[in-house]
Amino acid sequence: MKATKKVKIQQEYKAKKFFEPSWDSDEICSMSEIIRTLSWYNEHKADTDAAKYLKCDIQMARRYMTYAWIERMISRGFKIDGKSAETFSNMRESFNNEIAQIKLAQVKNAQKAQNVVSIQERVQSKTNEFIGELEGLVDEYGIKGSAKEVNPYQWMVDNEVKAMHASKIVDHFKKNIVELFDAEAGNDPDLVEGYSGYSKTRIRNIILCITKIIKDAERIAENQKVARKPRKKKPVPIEKQVSKLNYKERDDDFKIQSVNPTKIPGSSQVWVFNTKTRKLGVYYALDASGISVKGSSLTGYSTESIEKTLRKPDDILQKVTSGGKLVLRKIMTEIKSKGYELSGRINKDVIILRIV
């Protein structure tokens, strides 16, 4: 019986502990009561609750957590006065000012978004202006029976019609000319009725005029496409070009080490030695632009580039690293082993002996 009573008391205490505080008295809360109640909220409530009480986002609620708890306490009957009330008033003012600034920024961003006109909208707006002017040309010349006087190409040049406008002009007038052909042939009763006030001669002149506009707009677009300068490729820094080159920095057995690979791009010769296979190789540039690096491979070298196995590496390697151009020219012919075509791959066993 005693154990059961003890459990019951613990349950009642636990339920009371997690029950949210409230205040039903007209008396002003003491500082100790305020602190004790704030501690309860800090222990049993989260930032999501604070955001709910203040009707704001969680990040802002985290900055005004104490203010959120006091607002909640007041809504549940707590009464504060004196210095505590002044502190709370300052919190409320700070919170409301920040909310006002956020709302003002949102309004300004919304207005800015409405005022921003996309590139596509600007292009279409300018194209509509051009189309209106060209339709005026059709009315002025085509209907009067003097389509030969129409020079849409010169008009587009004078008005600085761009290729992007010209292609849209073509699309617009192609639709118009299809309607005119159907009206002339009598294929569509509605179109026939719509153009019933036009003579056949008048319709033909309009068709001729629009045909000129389409052809000249296509020519404008094509000419500008041909004349457009190709975009210059931004040069890749040499350090970045050779960053993925997987080479061996040094080999103590052969007492050699690699030269700096940043000298490879644009070079005429690159001498390499595979420490695992004991093959000496030389890459010759294909043309004046020199040898290049792509990933962990060399590119831009000729088919004359070969490698040969060394029987006495020490003597030959010394000649490669310290010999002049005449010495380098004779090295491969002096090596009697069979020559093989190089693959361009540089791996962790390859020493970059020399770059010319």
GULUM-891973 format. One record per residue (C-alpha): chain; z, x, y negated. Coordinates in nm, 2 decimals, padded with zeros to 4 digits. Each point is the difference from the previous one (the first is absolute). Example, Ala and Ser with C-alpha at 12.3 -4.5 7.8 and 13.67 -1.06 7.14 Angstrom:
<atoms>
<chain: A | up: 00.78 | east: 01.23 | north: 00.45>
<chain: A | up: -00.07 | east: 00.14 | north: -00.34>
</atoms>
This chain:
<atoms>
<chain: A | up: 00.00 | east: 00.00 | north: 00.00>
<chain: A | up: 00.09 | east: 00.28 | north: -00.24>
<chain: A | up: -00.33 | east: 00.18 | north: 00.07>
<chain: A | up: -00.20 | east: -00.32 | north: -00.06>
<chain: A | up: 00.18 | east: -00.05 | north: -00.33>
<chain: A | up: -00.06 | east: 00.36 | north: -00.10>
<chain: A | up: -00.38 | east: -00.04 | north: 00.06>
<chain: A | up: 00.00 | east: -00.33 | north: -00.20>
<chain: A | up: 00.17 | east: 00.17 | north: -00.30>
<chain: A | up: -00.25 | east: 00.29 | north: 00.02>
<chain: A | up: -00.29 | east: -00.25 | north: 00.00>
<chain: A | up: 00.14 | east: -00.19 | north: -00.30>
<chain: A | up: 00.05 | east: 00.33 | north: -00.18>
<chain: A | up: -00.36 | east: 00.11 | north: 00.08>
<chain: A | up: -00.15 | east: -00.33 | north: -00.12>
<chain: A | up: 00.20 | east: 00.02 | north: -00.32>
<chain: A | up: -00.10 | east: 00.36 | north: -00.05>
<chain: A | up: -00.37 | east: -00.09 | north: 00.01>
<chain: A | up: 00.03 | east: -00.31 | north: -00.20>
<chain: A | up: -00.15 | east: 00.04 | north: -00.35>
<chain: A | up: 00.27 | east: -00.01 | north: -00.27>
<chain: A | up: 00.02 | east: -00.28 | north: -00.25>
<chain: A | up: 00.23 | east: -00.10 | north: -00.29>
<chain: A | up: 00.12 | east: -00.35 | north: -00.08>
<chain: A | up: 00.26 | east: 00.08 | north: -00.26>
<chain: A | up: -00.04 | east: -00.01 | north: -00.38>
<chain: A | up: 00.19 | east: 00.32 | north: -00.04>
<chain: A | up: -00.18 | east: 00.33 | north: -00.10>
<chain: A | up: -00.05 | east: 00.24 | north: 00.29>
<chain: A | up: 00.20 | east: 00.32 | north: -00.01>
<chain: A | up: -00.16 | east: 00.34 | north: 00.02>
<chain: A | up: 00.14 | east: 00.05 | north: 00.35>
<chain: A | up: -00.15 | east: -00.33 | north: 00.12>
<chain: A | up: -00.34 | east: 00.10 | north: -00.15>
<chain: A | up: 00.01 | east: 00.34 | north: 00.17>
<chain: A | up: 00.11 | east: -00.14 | north: 00.33>
<chain: A | up: -00.28 | east: -00.27 | north: -00.01>
<chain: A | up: -00.26 | east: 00.26 | north: -00.09>
<chain: A | up: 00.11 | east: 00.21 | north: 00.29>
<chain: A | up: -00.05 | east: -00.30 | north: 00.23>
<chain: A | up: -00.36 | east: -00.05 | north: -00.13>
<chain: A | up: -00.08 | east: 00.38 | north: 00.04>
<chain: A | up: 00.13 | east: -00.02 | north: 00.36>
<chain: A | up: -00.16 | east: -00.33 | north: 00.12>
<chain: A | up: -00.31 | east: -00.04 | north: -00.21>
<chain: A | up: -00.32 | east: 00.20 | north: -00.02>
<chain: A | up: -00.27 | east: 00.08 | north: -00.27>
<chain: A | up: -00.20 | east: -00.29 | north: 00.13>
<chain: A | up: 00.28 | east: -00.24 | north: -00.09>
<chain: A | up: 00.02 | east: 00.16 | north: -00.35>
<chain: A | up: -00.38 | east: -00.05 | north: -00.04>
<chain: A | up: 00.04 | east: -00.36 | north: 00.10>
<chain: A | up: 00.29 | east: -00.07 | north: -00.25>
<chain: A | up: -00.19 | east: 00.17 | north: -00.29>
<chain: A | up: -00.35 | east: -00.12 | north: 00.11>
<chain: A | up: -00.15 | east: 00.34 | north: -00.04>
<chain: A | up: -00.14 | east: 00.27 | north: 00.23>
<chain: A | up: 00.22 | east: 00.21 | north: 00.23>
<chain: A | up: -00.04 | east: 00.33 | north: -00.20>
<chain: A | up: 00.12 | east: -00.16 | north: -00.32>
<chain: A | up: 00.28 | east: -00.18 | north: 00.19>
<chain: A | up: 00.12 | east: 00.34 | north: 00.12>
<chain: A | up: 00.04 | east: 00.12 | north: -00.36>
<chain: A | up: 00.19 | east: -00.32 | north: -00.10>
<chain: A | up: 00.21 | east: -00.05 | north: 00.32>
<chain: A | up: 00.33 | east: -00.04 | north: -00.18>
<chain: A | up: -00.15 | east: -00.24 | north: -00.26>
<chain: A | up: -00.14 | east: -00.21 | north: 00.29>
<chain: A | up: 00.34 | east: -00.03 | north: 00.16>
<chain: A | up: 00.17 | east: -00.10 | north: -00.32>
<chain: A | up: -00.27 | east: -00.27 | north: -00.07>
<chain: A | up: 00.06 | east: -00.13 | north: 00.35>
<chain: A | up: 00.38 | east: 00.00 | north: -00.05>
<chain: A | up: -00.03 | east: -00.20 | north: -00.33>
<chain: A | up: -00.23 | east: -00.25 | north: 00.18>
<chain: A | up: 00.29 | east: -00.05 | north: 00.25>
<chain: A | up: 00.27 | east: -00.06 | north: -00.26>
<chain: A | up: 00.12 | east: 00.34 | north: -00.10>
<chain: A | up: 00.11 | east: 00.03 | north: -00.36>
<chain: A | up: 00.00 | east: 00.33 | north: -00.19>
<chain: A | up: 00.10 | east: 00.09 | north: -00.35>
<chain: A | up: 00.08 | east: 00.29 | north: -00.23>
<chain: A | up: -00.15 | east: 00.34 | north: 00.07>
<chain: A | up: -00.14 | east: -00.11 | north: 00.34>
<chain: A | up: -00.19 | east: -00.28 | north: -00.17>
<chain: A | up: -00.14 | east: 00.24 | north: -00.26>
<chain: A | up: -00.11 | east: 00.24 | north: 00.28>
<chain: A | up: -00.16 | east: -00.29 | north: 00.18>
<chain: A | up: -00.18 | east: -00.11 | north: -00.32>
<chain: A | up: -00.15 | east: 00.35 | north: -00.04>
<chain: A | up: -00.12 | east: -00.01 | north: 00.36>
<chain: A | up: -00.17 | east: -00.33 | north: -00.05>
<chain: A | up: -00.16 | east: 00.11 | north: -00.32>
<chain: A | up: -00.14 | east: 00.32 | north: 00.16>
<chain: A | up: -00.13 | east: -00.20 | north: 00.30>
<chain: A | up: -00.17 | east: -00.26 | north: -00.21>
<chain: A | up: -00.16 | east: 00.26 | north: -00.22>
<chain: A | up: -00.15 | east: 00.18 | north: 00.30>
<chain: A | up: -00.12 | east: -00.33 | north: 00.15>
<chain: A | up: -00.17 | east: -00.08 | north: -00.34>
<chain: A | up: -00.17 | east: 00.34 | north: -00.01>
<chain: A | up: -00.13 | east: -00.04 | north: 00.36>
<chain: A | up: -00.14 | east: -00.35 | north: -00.08>
<chain: A | up: -00.16 | east: 00.14 | north: -00.32>
<chain: A | up: -00.16 | east: 00.28 | north: 00.20>
<chain: A | up: -00.13 | east: -00.25 | north: 00.26>
<chain: A | up: -00.16 | east: -00.21 | north: -00.28>
<chain: A | up: -00.16 | east: 00.30 | north: -00.16>
<chain: A | up: -00.14 | east: 00.12 | north: 00.34>
<chain: A | up: -00.13 | east: -00.34 | north: 00.07>
<chain: A | up: -00.18 | east: -00.02 | north: -00.34>
<chain: A | up: -00.13 | east: 00.35 | north: 00.05>
<chain: A | up: -00.14 | east: -00.09 | north: 00.34>
<chain: A | up: -00.17 | east: -00.30 | north: -00.15>
<chain: A | up: -00.16 | east: 00.20 | north: -00.27>
<chain: A | up: -00.13 | east: 00.27 | north: 00.23>
<chain: A | up: -00.37 | east: -00.06 | north: 00.07>
<chain: A | up: -00.13 | east: 00.17 | north: 00.32>
<chain: A | up: -00.31 | east: 00.22 | north: 00.00>
<chain: A | up: -00.18 | east: -00.26 | north: 00.21>
<chain: A | up: 00.08 | east: -00.27 | north: -00.26>
<chain: A | up: -00.12 | east: 00.22 | north: -00.28>
<chain: A | up: -00.33 | east: 00.09 | north: 00.18>
<chain: A | up: -00.06 | east: -00.37 | north: 00.08>
<chain: A | up: 00.07 | east: -00.11 | north: -00.35>
<chain: A | up: -00.24 | east: 00.26 | north: -00.14>
<chain: A | up: -00.26 | east: -00.10 | north: 00.26>
<chain: A | up: 00.03 | east: -00.36 | north: -00.10>
<chain: A | up: -00.08 | east: 00.10 | north: -00.36>
<chain: A | up: -00.31 | east: 00.19 | north: 00.12>
<chain: A | up: -00.11 | east: -00.30 | north: 00.22>
<chain: A | up: 00.03 | east: -00.24 | north: -00.29>
<chain: A | up: -00.22 | east: 00.23 | north: -00.22>
<chain: A | up: -00.26 | east: 00.04 | north: 00.28>
<chain: A | up: -00.01 | east: -00.38 | north: 00.06>
<chain: A | up: -00.08 | east: -00.02 | north: -00.37>
<chain: A | up: -00.29 | east: 00.23 | north: 00.05>
<chain: A | up: -00.12 | east: -00.23 | north: 00.28>
<chain: A | up: 00.02 | east: -00.30 | north: -00.24>
<chain: A | up: -00.17 | east: 00.19 | north: -00.28>
<chain: A | up: -00.29 | east: 00.15 | north: 00.18>
<chain: A | up: -00.04 | east: -00.16 | north: 00.35>
<chain: A | up: 00.00 | east: -00.36 | north: -00.12>
<chain: A | up: -00.25 | east: 00.08 | north: -00.29>
<chain: A | up: -00.25 | east: 00.14 | north: 00.25>
<chain: A | up: 00.02 | east: 00.36 | north: -00.12>
<chain: A | up: 00.19 | east: 00.17 | north: 00.29>
<chain: A | up: -00.22 | east: 00.31 | north: -00.04>
<chain: A | up: 00.19 | east: 00.08 | north: -00.32>
<chain: A | up: 00.34 | east: 00.02 | north: 00.18>
<chain: A | up: 00.13 | east: 00.35 | north: 00.04>
<chain: A | up: 00.34 | east: -00.04 | north: 00.18>
<chain: A | up: 00.02 | east: 00.37 | north: 00.08>
<chain: A | up: -00.01 | east: 00.11 | north: -00.36>
<chain: A | up: 00.25 | east: -00.28 | north: -00.09>
<chain: A | up: 00.24 | east: 00.13 | north: 00.27>
<chain: A | up: -00.03 | east: 00.36 | north: -00.12>
<chain: A | up: 00.06 | east: -00.10 | north: -00.36>
<chain: A | up: 00.31 | east: -00.21 | north: 00.10>
<chain: A | up: 00.13 | east: 00.28 | north: 00.23>
<chain: A | up: 00.00 | east: -00.21 | north: 00.31>
<chain: A | up: 00.18 | east: 00.20 | north: 00.28>
<chain: A | up: -00.09 | east: 00.01 | north: 00.37>
<chain: A | up: 00.31 | east: -00.22 | north: 00.08>
<chain: A | up: -00.13 | east: -00.27 | north: -00.24>
<chain: A | up: -00.36 | east: 00.03 | north: 00.11>
<chain: A | up: 00.08 | east: -00.07 | north: 00.37>
<chain: A | up: 00.18 | east: -00.32 | north: -00.11>
<chain: A | up: -00.29 | east: -00.10 | north: -00.22>
<chain: A | up: -00.23 | east: 00.03 | north: 00.30>
<chain: A | up: 00.22 | east: -00.22 | north: 00.21>
<chain: A | up: 00.02 | east: -00.27 | north: -00.27>
<chain: A | up: -00.37 | east: -00.02 | north: -00.07>
<chain: A | up: -00.10 | east: 00.01 | north: 00.36>
<chain: A | up: 00.19 | east: -00.33 | north: 00.05>
<chain: A | up: -00.18 | east: -00.14 | north: -00.30>
<chain: A | up: -00.35 | east: 00.10 | north: 00.12>
<chain: A | up: 00.06 | east: -00.15 | north: 00.35>
<chain: A | up: 00.08 | east: -00.34 | north: -00.17>
<chain: A | up: -00.32 | east: 00.03 | north: -00.21>
<chain: A | up: -00.21 | east: 00.07 | north: 00.31>
<chain: A | up: 00.15 | east: -00.30 | north: 00.18>
<chain: A | up: -00.06 | east: -00.22 | north: -00.30>
<chain: A | up: -00.36 | east: 00.13 | north: -00.03>
<chain: A | up: -00.07 | east: -00.06 | north: 00.37>
<chain: A | up: 00.18 | east: -00.34 | north: 00.00>
<chain: A | up: 00.24 | east: 00.10 | north: 00.28>
<chain: A | up: 00.31 | east: -00.14 | north: -00.17>
<chain: A | up: -00.01 | east: -00.36 | north: -00.15>
<chain: A | up: 00.30 | east: 00.08 | north: -00.23>
<chain: A | up: -00.17 | east: 00.31 | north: -00.13>
<chain: A | up: -00.33 | east: -00.18 | north: -00.04>
<chain: A | up: 00.18 | east: -00.26 | north: -00.21>
<chain: A | up: 00.19 | east: 00.26 | north: -00.20>
<chain: A | up: -00.32 | east: 00.18 | north: -00.09>
<chain: A | up: -00.21 | east: -00.31 | north: -00.04>
<chain: A | up: -00.04 | east: 00.06 | north: -00.38>
<chain: A | up: -00.16 | east: 00.35 | north: 00.07>
<chain: A | up: -00.37 | east: 00.05 | north: 00.06>
<chain: A | up: -00.12 | east: 00.22 | north: 00.28>
<chain: A | up: -00.12 | east: 00.26 | north: -00.25>
<chain: A | up: 00.34 | east: 00.00 | north: -00.17>
<chain: A | up: 00.18 | east: 00.05 | north: 00.34>
<chain: A | up: -00.23 | east: 00.28 | north: 00.09>
<chain: A | up: 00.06 | east: 00.18 | north: -00.33>
<chain: A | up: 00.38 | east: -00.03 | north: 00.05>
<chain: A | up: -00.04 | east: 00.14 | north: 00.35>
<chain: A | up: -00.21 | east: 00.29 | north: -00.13>
<chain: A | up: 00.26 | east: 00.07 | north: -00.27>
<chain: A | up: 00.29 | east: -00.01 | north: 00.25>
<chain: A | up: -00.19 | east: 00.22 | north: 00.24>
<chain: A | up: -00.03 | east: 00.26 | north: -00.27>
<chain: A | up: 00.37 | east: -00.02 | north: -00.07>
<chain: A | up: 00.08 | east: 00.05 | north: 00.37>
<chain: A | up: -00.23 | east: 00.30 | north: 00.04>
<chain: A | up: 00.11 | east: 00.17 | north: -00.32>
<chain: A | up: 00.37 | east: -00.05 | north: 00.08>
<chain: A | up: -00.06 | east: 00.15 | north: 00.34>
<chain: A | up: -00.17 | east: 00.29 | north: -00.16>
<chain: A | up: 00.29 | east: 00.05 | north: -00.25>
<chain: A | up: 00.25 | east: 00.01 | north: 00.29>
<chain: A | up: -00.21 | east: 00.24 | north: 00.20>
<chain: A | up: -00.07 | east: 00.23 | north: -00.29>
<chain: A | up: 00.36 | east: 00.03 | north: -00.09>
<chain: A | up: 00.09 | east: 00.06 | north: 00.36>
<chain: A | up: -00.24 | east: 00.29 | north: 00.02>
<chain: A | up: 00.11 | east: 00.14 | north: -00.34>
<chain: A | up: 00.37 | east: -00.02 | north: 00.08>
<chain: A | up: 00.15 | east: 00.35 | north: 00.03>
<chain: A | up: 00.17 | east: 00.06 | north: 00.33>
<chain: A | up: 00.38 | east: 00.02 | north: -00.02>
<chain: A | up: 00.11 | east: 00.36 | north: 00.00>
<chain: A | up: 00.23 | east: 00.08 | north: 00.29>
<chain: A | up: 00.33 | east: 00.14 | north: -00.11>
<chain: A | up: 00.03 | east: 00.36 | north: 00.13>
<chain: A | up: 00.26 | east: 00.03 | north: 00.27>
<chain: A | up: 00.25 | east: 00.28 | north: -00.07>
<chain: A | up: -00.05 | east: 00.30 | north: 00.23>
<chain: A | up: 00.36 | east: -00.01 | north: 00.12>
<chain: A | up: -00.06 | east: -00.35 | north: 00.12>
<chain: A | up: -00.33 | east: 00.09 | north: 00.16>
<chain: A | up: 00.17 | east: 00.26 | north: 00.22>
<chain: A | up: 00.33 | east: -00.18 | north: 00.05>
<chain: A | up: -00.09 | east: -00.12 | north: 00.35>
<chain: A | up: -00.14 | east: 00.33 | north: 00.12>
<chain: A | up: 00.19 | east: 00.09 | north: 00.32>
<chain: A | up: -00.01 | east: 00.38 | north: 00.02>
<chain: A | up: 00.22 | east: 00.28 | north: 00.12>
<chain: A | up: 00.17 | east: 00.18 | north: -00.29>
<chain: A | up: 00.08 | east: 00.33 | north: 00.18>
<chain: A | up: -00.02 | east: 00.17 | north: 00.34>
<chain: A | up: 00.24 | east: 00.29 | north: 00.08>
<chain: A | up: -00.18 | east: 00.10 | north: 00.32>
<chain: A | up: -00.32 | east: 00.08 | north: -00.18>
<chain: A | up: 00.18 | east: 00.09 | north: -00.32>
<chain: A | up: -00.21 | east: -00.23 | north: -00.22>
<chain: A | up: 00.06 | east: -00.29 | north: -00.23>
<chain: A | up: -00.21 | east: -00.27 | north: -00.16>
<chain: A | up: -00.13 | east: 00.01 | north: -00.36>
<chain: A | up: 00.05 | east: -00.29 | north: -00.23>
<chain: A | up: -00.23 | east: -00.28 | north: 00.11>
<chain: A | up: -00.03 | east: -00.13 | north: -00.36>
<chain: A | up: -00.28 | east: 00.26 | north: -00.04>
<chain: A | up: -00.22 | east: -00.17 | north: 00.27>
<chain: A | up: -00.17 | east: -00.28 | north: -00.21>
<chain: A | up: -00.32 | east: 00.15 | north: -00.15>
<chain: A | up: 00.02 | east: 00.33 | north: 00.20>
<chain: A | up: -00.30 | east: 00.16 | north: 00.17>
<chain: A | up: 00.18 | east: 00.14 | north: 00.31>
<chain: A | up: 00.32 | east: -00.09 | north: 00.19>
<chain: A | up: 00.11 | east: 00.24 | north: 00.27>
<chain: A | up: 00.24 | east: -00.14 | north: 00.26>
<chain: A | up: 00.17 | east: 00.13 | north: 00.32>
<chain: A | up: 00.14 | east: -00.21 | north: 00.28>
<chain: A | up: 00.31 | east: 00.18 | north: 00.13>
<chain: A | up: 00.00 | east: -00.20 | north: 00.32>
<chain: A | up: -00.36 | east: 00.06 | north: 00.11>
<chain: A | up: -00.05 | east: 00.33 | north: -00.19>
<chain: A | up: -00.32 | east: -00.13 | north: -00.16>
<chain: A | up: -00.11 | east: 00.12 | north: -00.34>
<chain: A | up: -00.21 | east: -00.24 | north: -00.20>
<chain: A | up: -00.19 | east: 00.00 | north: -00.33>
<chain: A | up: -00.11 | east: -00.31 | north: -00.19>
<chain: A | up: -00.30 | east: 00.05 | north: -00.23>
<chain: A | up: -00.06 | east: -00.25 | north: -00.29>
<chain: A | up: -00.30 | east: -00.23 | north: 00.05>
<chain: A | up: -00.10 | east: 00.01 | north: -00.37>
<chain: A | up: 00.12 | east: 00.10 | north: -00.34>
<chain: A | up: 00.27 | east: -00.27 | north: -00.01>
<chain: A | up: 00.20 | east: 00.20 | north: 00.25>
<chain: A | up: 00.23 | east: -00.09 | north: 00.29>
<chain: A | up: 00.22 | east: -00.30 | north: -00.03>
<chain: A | up: 00.31 | east: -00.14 | north: 00.17>
<chain: A | up: 00.04 | east: -00.35 | north: 00.14>
<chain: A | up: 00.33 | east: -00.07 | north: 00.18>
<chain: A | up: 00.06 | east: 00.29 | north: 00.24>
<chain: A | up: -00.37 | east: 00.10 | north: 00.02>
<chain: A | up: -00.25 | east: 00.21 | north: -00.19>
<chain: A | up: -00.32 | east: -00.16 | north: -00.12>
<chain: A | up: -00.31 | east: 00.11 | north: -00.18>
<chain: A | up: -00.07 | east: 00.30 | north: 00.23>
<chain: A | up: -00.33 | east: 00.11 | north: 00.16>
<chain: A | up: -00.10 | east: 00.01 | north: 00.36>
<chain: A | up: 00.01 | east: 00.38 | north: -00.02>
<chain: A | up: 00.38 | east: -00.01 | north: 00.00>
<chain: A | up: 00.11 | east: 00.14 | north: 00.34>
<chain: A | up: 00.31 | east: 00.13 | north: 00.18>
<chain: A | up: 00.03 | east: 00.28 | north: 00.26>
<chain: A | up: 00.28 | east: 00.12 | north: 00.23>
<chain: A | up: 00.16 | east: 00.33 | north: -00.09>
<chain: A | up: 00.09 | east: 00.25 | north: 00.27>
<chain: A | up: 00.17 | east: 00.24 | north: -00.25>
<chain: A | up: 00.13 | east: -00.23 | north: -00.27>
<chain: A | up: 00.20 | east: 00.25 | north: -00.21>
<chain: A | up: -00.30 | east: 00.21 | north: -00.11>
<chain: A | up: -00.22 | east: -00.29 | north: -00.08>
<chain: A | up: 00.27 | east: -00.20 | north: -00.18>
<chain: A | up: 00.07 | east: 00.30 | north: -00.22>
<chain: A | up: -00.37 | east: 00.02 | north: -00.10>
<chain: A | up: 00.00 | east: -00.37 | north: -00.09>
<chain: A | up: 00.30 | east: 00.00 | north: -00.22>
<chain: A | up: -00.07 | east: 00.32 | north: -00.19>
<chain: A | up: -00.38 | east: 00.07 | north: 00.04>
<chain: A | up: -00.25 | east: -00.04 | north: -00.28>
<chain: A | up: -00.30 | east: -00.23 | north: 00.01>
<chain: A | up: -00.22 | east: 00.24 | north: 00.19>
<chain: A | up: 00.27 | east: 00.04 | north: 00.27>
<chain: A | up: 00.03 | east: -00.37 | north: 00.03>
<chain: A | up: -00.38 | east: -00.04 | north: 00.04>
<chain: A | up: 00.00 | east: 00.22 | north: 00.31>
<chain: A | up: 00.32 | east: -00.11 | north: 00.18>
<chain: A | up: -00.15 | east: -00.29 | north: 00.20>
<chain: A | up: -00.30 | east: 00.20 | north: 00.11>
<chain: A | up: 00.22 | east: 00.29 | north: 00.12>
<chain: A | up: 00.21 | east: -00.24 | north: 00.22>
<chain: A | up: -00.19 | east: 00.00 | north: 00.34>
<chain: A | up: 00.15 | east: -00.32 | north: 00.14>
<chain: A | up: -00.19 | east: -00.33 | north: 00.00>
<chain: A | up: 00.00 | east: -00.21 | north: -00.32>
<chain: A | up: 00.09 | east: -00.37 | north: -00.01>
<chain: A | up: -00.05 | east: -00.27 | north: -00.27>
<chain: A | up: 00.31 | east: -00.08 | north: -00.20>
<chain: A | up: 00.14 | east: -00.35 | north: -00.01>
<chain: A | up: 00.16 | east: 00.01 | north: -00.34>
<chain: A | up: 00.34 | east: -00.09 | north: 00.13>
<chain: A | up: 00.30 | east: 00.20 | north: -00.12>
<chain: A | up: 00.31 | east: -00.03 | north: 00.22>
<chain: A | up: 00.35 | east: 00.15 | north: 00.03>
<chain: A | up: -00.14 | east: 00.30 | north: 00.19>
<chain: A | up: -00.25 | east: 00.10 | north: -00.27>
<chain: A | up: 00.07 | east: 00.27 | north: -00.26>
<chain: A | up: -00.21 | east: -00.01 | north: -00.31>
<chain: A | up: -00.08 | east: 00.37 | north: -00.03>
<chain: A | up: -00.22 | east: 00.02 | north: -00.30>
<chain: A | up: -00.18 | east: -00.21 | north: -00.26>
<chain: A | up: -00.30 | east: 00.13 | north: -00.19>
</atoms>
